[in-house]
Amino acid sequence: MTERPPQPGPRKDPVDVIIDEWAAVRPDLDTAGMEVFGRVFRLARAMGDRMEQAYARFGISRGEFDALATLRRSGEPYTLSPRQLSAALMLTTGGMTGRLDKLERAGLLRRSPDPHDRRGLQVTLTERGLELIDEAVSAGLDAQTEALASLDTERAGQLAGLLRDLLAGTEK
């Protein structure tokens, strides 16, 4: 096994330390995947925490943000069925119900009978919900932009493309 080239950047990160430790005790291991996914997992956790903080200012969690944002992205009249929301968020209907209950109590959405299906419901953003999600999405994007500030526009674009390729390769 060949020695790893020095990593670009100002210092070693915690993943470099882990890789070096494995190299010392198991030099036969190919740790290329660990180098990528160790950083992806750490980045996801760190950004998840930042996003929770950004949304907490609006009294919502990331999961609640996702429900409101899905309704917002659906376009006017910002209405979907609970089943459509569950599918979009990859949640069980039971998990979705609790989330919708909380958002409805907060006045951010309303549930009403579906005029096209007597057994169905529609979930619609309220005016207050629309205002809140528009502010929250801006706050979340600000947090993401701040995190990307260590990369120039070209490198950020390259990273986005590489991650898109990697994701496509894992979803086959």
Buried (B, 14 or more C-beta within 10 A) or exposed (E): EEEEEEEEEEEEBEBBEBBEEBBEEEEEEEBEEBBBEBBEEEEEEEBEEBBBEBBBEBEBBBBBBBBBBBBBEBEEEBBBBBEBBBBBBEBEEEEBBEBBEBBBEBEBBBBEEBEEEEEEEBBBBBEEBBEBBEEBBEBBEEBEEEBBEEEEEEEBEEEEEEEEEEEEEEEE
